[in-house]
Amino acid sequence: MIAGLVGIVHRATIDSVLLNVHGVIYRVLTSGRTITELGDTPGEIELFTYMVVREDSQTLFGFLSETELLWFETLIAVNGVGPRLACAVLTRFTPDALLEAISREDVALLSTVSGIGKRTASRIMLDLRGKLPEGISALDRPVRADEPEVLAALQALGYSSAEAITAISELPDDGDKAVEARVLAALQKLGSSST
């Protein structure tokens, strides 16, 4: 399986990138977000890829970030969500916005993706509730050294990774607050969001 490609963008289309890797041009399907970000990337790039093998085809999907690839793999594991629909979701939402929509179980917001109705959106929410893999994180800001401890404490109390990460990401960056104080603050956030 091809896990990644490093090369120079030969051309980009509406849903794919043609990547020149030492004279061999690969067609890599991707999200609109990756295509937009490629416009600002000069020279050689790296795409994190996932190969879909079927009886009649082999299709390569690729993304500029490992987080987007992880979301892609998570979405296609949901019954009824294929690779192209997963790319449509990743075009519509940033990884952080998608994490927030799923943790808040916002079916209406997820239904705004072309090709996803309320039934499919509900299935995605149900399938991913409490099952988001490690590595999907809403923490794009600098990570505090104690945040893994806060996350582990919230998970030990029964909160899903998505719920815990969302609560942690909403906490102010109080430089000297102890882990216990940050756990309590996150619990208050979680308590207020469920009422």
N, C-alpha and C positions, 0 to 999 in steps of 0.2 A: 504494500500500500504506500502511496506517496503522501508523506506527512507534511511536506512543505516544498516550496520552490523559491529560489533566489534568482532574479533576473531583471531585465529591463523591459518596461512597458512598451510593447510594439504598437498597441492600439487599445482603446477602451470602447465598448459598446454600451447600450442601455442596461444590459444585465450581465456583462462579462468583461474579462480582461484578457487580452492576448499578450502573453508574457514570453519574451525571448530569453530562453535559457541556453546559452552557448550555441546559438544557431537553430535550436529546436523551439518552435513556437507552440506553447500550450494554450488552449482555450479553457479559462477558469471562470465558471459562473460564480456570481457573488451578489452582495447586497448593493443597493444604491448608495448606502453610506460609505462603503469601501471605495466605490467608483468616485464619489465626490472627494474623498480624502486623497485619492491617487493624484488628483489634479495639482496638489501642493507638494508632491513627492518627486524630487528630481533624482535622476540616476537609478541605481540598482535598488530594488525593493525585495522584501521577503513576504510571501503569502503563506499563511498557515492553512493547510488544505485537508479536505475530507473527500475520499473517493466513493462514489455510489456505483456499485456494480450490479447490473441487471442482465437478464438473458440477452437482450439486444443492444445494450449500450454500457459504456463506462464513462461516467461524468465526474469531472473534478470541480469541487466547490472550494473557494478560498477566501480568506479574510486577512486584513492587515493586522488584526490583534487576536491574541489567543483567547481573550474574553469573548469576542464575537464568535469565534469558532466553537467555543464551549457552549454558548447559547444555541448555536445552530444544532450541535449534537443533541442538546437537551430537548429542543423543540421537535426534531424529527423522531425522537423516541416516543412522542405522544401519538396515539392512534389517530389517524386521519390527517396528520400534518406531514406533508412531503417536503422535500428539499426546497422546491421553488416557493412554497408557502412560507417556509421558515425564513427564506431570503426576503420575502415581502414584509414579514414581521420585523426583521432586522433593518430593513430600509425605513420603516415607519418609526421605530423606537431606537433610542440609544440603549446600550446595555443597562445603564442605570435606570432609565425611564421604564424599561421592560420589567426590571426587578421590582420597581415600585408598584407598577400596575398589577403584577402577579401577587405581590405581598399584600396589597390592598384588595385583591380579588375584584378588580375593576373590569367587569365583563364588557360594559358599554364602551370603555376606552379601547380594549383589545379588539372589539368588533369593528372599529374604524379602519382596520387593515382590509384592503381589497381581497376578497376571497374568504374572509372569516366572518361567519355569522355568529349569532348569540350562542347557538348550540356548540359550535367548534370552540368558541372562546371559553365557554363554561367547561368543556372537556379539558382544555389546556390548563385552566385554573385548578380543576379537580386533580388532574394527573400530576401537576407540579407542586401541589400543596405539601410543604414539608419535605420535598424530595430534591431541592435544588442542590447540585453538586458543589463541593468546595471549589473555590476559584472564581465563582460568580459573586462579584462584590460590588456594592454601591460606593465603595470607599475610594474615590478618585483623588480625594484630598490626601495630604501626607498622613500616613498611618501612625498612630501613637503606639508606643511599645506595649501598652497595657490592653490594646483593643482585642487581641486574640484571647486574653483572659476574660474580658467582658463578654465576648461572643460565646466562649465556652460556658460561662456561668449562665447566660440566658438560655442556651441550648439545654443545659442540665435541668433548667426549670421548665422545660417542655416547649419552648418556642422554636419554630423552624428557623433554618439559616436565613431565609429571606426576611422573616419578621425581625430577627435579631439584628441583621445587617442594616435594615432600614432604620430601626430605632437608633442604632449606634451612629449612623450617618447624620442623624438629625441633632445629635448632641453638640453643644458648643465646645470649642477647643479650650477647656479649662486646664491649663498646663499642669497644675499641681493637685488636681482632684485624684483621690485614691480610687482603686479599682472598685471597691465596695460602693463608693459614692456614685461612680459612673453606672454601675449596675442598677442602683436604685433609680437614678435619673432615666435610664433606658426603660425600666419597668413602668415608670410613670408615663412615659411616651406610649408604651404598648397598652397600658391601661386606658389612656385617653383616646387612643385610636380605635379601641374596641367598643367604646360607648357611643 
